Amino acid sequence: MQNSIERLEYATSAHPMGPYEWKGVILDESESGCWTVHHSIVEYKGQWYLFYHDRDLSPEFDKNRSIRADKLFFNEDGTIQKVIPTLRGVGIVDARSKVQIDRYSAVSPEGTTVSFLDETNRFAGWKISLKGGNSWVQFNEVDFGQGCRSVNIRSRSAAGGPVEIRLDQPDGPVLARVEIGKGSDWKVVQSGLDRVPEGVHHLVVRLPENNEVELDWVSFE
């Protein structure tokens, strides 16, 4: 393995002392511009993981780094597939916890922005803003257990409007359509679910209309 300043590359060899053959790029430079990743690779229960650095908590000073982790996958010839960096990390999250939707697995090509909840206290975490019809955010591997019947969303919206809670993908089954009230204060809005989800699913929050909503977390009961 080679730790590149701009990207994470790797090479292989039949002998620990080489010679080595360059194989490709595992991880491109992050959008934040963190100049080094200081990576490690670990196998756990049959799944390989890449641990690396970013500067989410200190965007103006990249010497203070925070950890990221993503799953590694392989091609049929044994070469490593390039990792698409996410904020999500790894592991299954309980649907009854406060699912930090801003730590996403995927987002729509346009209409999403992540920022600090409080610029004066960055350890308070982040929020995600959805703007415009069909903008969405996806959080993978949420465990609904034996079923949930309602959803709570901590959110705010200057103009108000609906959000849709969907399963597995942006055009997946609708769990709920939740009306976010107009106002500048953060509020927890509760809504019943149209269906009872069970087991592990991806969670998607989507704007069906041309409005703007800020989201902190989502939780189910």
C-alpha positions in Angstrom: 0.0 0.0 0.0 1.1 3.6 -0.7 -0.3 6.6 1.1 -0.6 9.3 -1.5 -1.0 13.0 -0.7 -3.8 13.4 -3.2 -5.3 9.9 -3.4 -4.9 6.4 -1.9 -3.1 4.1 -4.4 -2.1 0.4 -4.0 0.3 -2.1 -5.5 0.8 -5.8 -5.1 3.7 -8.2 -5.1 4.3 -11.9 -4.7 7.2 -11.1 -2.3 7.0 -8.8 0.7 10.1 -7.0 -0.5 8.8 -6.5 -4.0 9.1 -5.7 -6.8 5.6 -4.2 -6.8 3.0 -3.8 -9.5 0.8 -0.7 -9.5 -2.9 -1.7 -9.5 -4.9 1.4 -9.2 -6.6 4.0 -6.9 -8.6 2.9 -3.9 -9.7 6.4 -2.8 -9.6 9.7 -4.5 -8.9 12.9 -2.7 -11.9 14.0 -0.6 -14.1 16.9 -1.5 -13.0 18.6 1.7 -9.4 18.7 0.4 -7.9 16.7 3.3 -4.3 16.3 2.2 -3.6 12.9 3.7 -5.7 9.9 4.7 -3.4 7.8 7.0 -5.4 4.7 6.1 -5.7 1.2 7.5 -7.5 -1.8 6.1 -9.2 -4.4 8.4 -11.1 -7.6 7.7 -13.9 -8.4 10.2 -16.4 -11.3 9.9 -15.7 -11.7 6.2 -16.1 -8.0 5.3 -13.1 -5.7 4.6 -13.1 -2.1 5.7 -11.1 1.0 4.9 -10.4 3.4 7.8 -9.1 6.8 6.9 -9.0 10.5 7.9 -10.9 13.6 6.9 -11.4 17.0 8.4 -15.1 17.2 8.9 -14.8 18.8 12.4 -12.1 21.3 11.4 -12.6 22.3 7.7 -10.2 25.3 8.1 -7.4 23.3 9.7 -6.7 19.9 8.3 -4.2 18.9 11.0 -7.1 18.2 13.2 -8.6 15.1 11.6 -11.6 12.9 12.2 -12.0 9.3 11.3 -14.1 7.9 8.4 -14.8 4.3 7.5 -16.3 2.6 4.4 -16.6 -1.0 3.2 -14.2 -2.4 0.7 -15.3 -4.6 -2.2 -13.3 -6.6 -4.7 -13.6 -7.4 -8.4 -13.6 -11.0 -9.6 -9.8 -10.8 -10.4 -9.1 -9.8 -6.8 -8.4 -6.2 -7.4 -10.0 -3.6 -5.1 -12.9 -1.5 -6.2 -12.5 2.2 -5.7 -14.2 3.4 -2.6 -16.8 6.1 -2.9 -16.3 8.2 0.3 -19.4 8.6 2.4 -20.3 10.4 5.7 -22.3 7.3 6.8 -19.5 5.1 8.1 -20.3 1.4 8.7 -22.5 -0.7 10.9 -26.3 -1.2 11.2 -28.2 1.6 13.0 -31.3 1.0 15.2 -34.3 2.8 13.7 -35.4 3.7 17.2 -32.2 5.8 17.7 -31.7 9.3 16.4 -30.6 8.4 12.9 -28.2 11.3 11.9 -29.4 11.6 8.4 -26.8 14.3 7.6 -24.2 11.5 7.9 -25.4 10.2 4.6 -24.6 7.2 2.3 -25.8 9.0 -0.8 -27.5 12.2 -1.9 -29.2 13.6 -5.0 -26.9 15.2 -7.6 -28.3 18.7 -6.7 -30.2 20.3 -3.9 -28.3 19.1 -0.8 -26.0 21.0 1.6 -24.4 19.8 4.8 -23.3 22.3 7.4 -22.8 22.6 11.2 -25.9 23.0 13.4 -24.0 25.6 15.4 -20.9 27.3 14.1 -19.9 28.3 17.6 -20.1 24.6 18.8 -19.1 22.3 16.0 -19.2 19.3 18.3 -23.0 19.7 18.3 -23.0 18.0 14.9 -24.4 18.7 11.5 -27.6 19.3 9.6 -28.5 18.7 6.0 -30.6 21.1 3.8 -32.8 19.7 1.0 -33.8 22.3 -1.6 -36.0 21.9 -4.7 -38.3 19.1 -5.8 -36.8 15.6 -5.9 -33.8 16.4 -3.8 -33.1 13.5 -1.4 -30.7 12.0 1.2 -30.1 8.3 1.8 -28.9 6.6 5.0 -28.1 2.9 4.5 -28.7 -0.1 6.8 -31.3 0.9 9.3 -32.8 -1.9 11.4 -36.6 -1.6 12.0 -36.7 -4.8 14.0 -40.1 -6.3 14.2 -41.8 -3.1 13.0 -42.3 0.6 13.7 -45.5 2.6 13.4 -44.5 6.2 13.6 -41.6 8.5 12.7 -40.2 11.6 14.4 -38.2 14.2 12.4 -36.2 17.0 14.0 -36.4 19.7 11.3 -37.2 23.3 10.4 -38.3 25.1 7.3 -38.8 28.8 6.7 -41.6 28.2 4.2 -42.9 24.9 5.4 -43.8 21.9 3.3 -43.9 18.1 3.1 -41.1 15.5 3.1 -41.5 11.9 2.1 -39.9 9.0 4.0 -39.1 6.1 1.6 -37.5 2.7 1.9 -34.4 1.4 0.1 -34.1 4.0 -2.7 -35.3 7.5 -3.7 -38.3 6.0 -5.7 -38.9 3.2 -3.2 -42.1 2.5 -1.2 -43.4 5.5 0.7 -43.5 5.1 4.5 -44.9 8.5 5.4 -45.5 12.0 4.1 -44.7 14.4 6.9 -45.7 18.1 6.9 -43.0 20.3 8.3 -44.5 23.5 9.8 -43.4 26.9 8.8 -40.9 28.6 11.2 -37.3 29.4 12.1 -37.1 27.1 15.2 -36.1 23.5 15.3 -39.1 21.2 16.1 -39.7 17.5 16.3 -42.6 16.5 14.1 -44.3 13.1 14.5 -46.3 11.2 11.9 -47.8 7.8 11.5 -46.5 5.4 8.9 -48.4 4.1 5.9 -46.9 0.7 6.3 -45.0 -1.2 9.0 -41.4 -1.8 7.9 -39.5 -4.8 9.4 -35.8 -5.8 9.2 -32.9 -3.9 7.7 -33.6 -1.3 5.0 -32.0 1.9 3.5 -33.8 5.0 4.7 -34.5 7.9 2.2 -35.9 11.4 3.0 -37.1 13.2 -0.2 -38.7 16.5 -1.0 -41.7 15.9 -3.3 -42.2 19.7 -3.9 -40.2 22.7 -4.6 -39.5 23.8 -1.0 -36.6 23.8 1.4 -36.2 21.9 4.6 -33.4 21.4 7.1 -33.0 18.0 8.8 -31.1 17.0 12.0 -32.2 13.5 12.7 -35.0 10.9 12.1 -36.2 8.3 14.6 -38.9 5.7 14.5 -41.2 4.2 17.2 
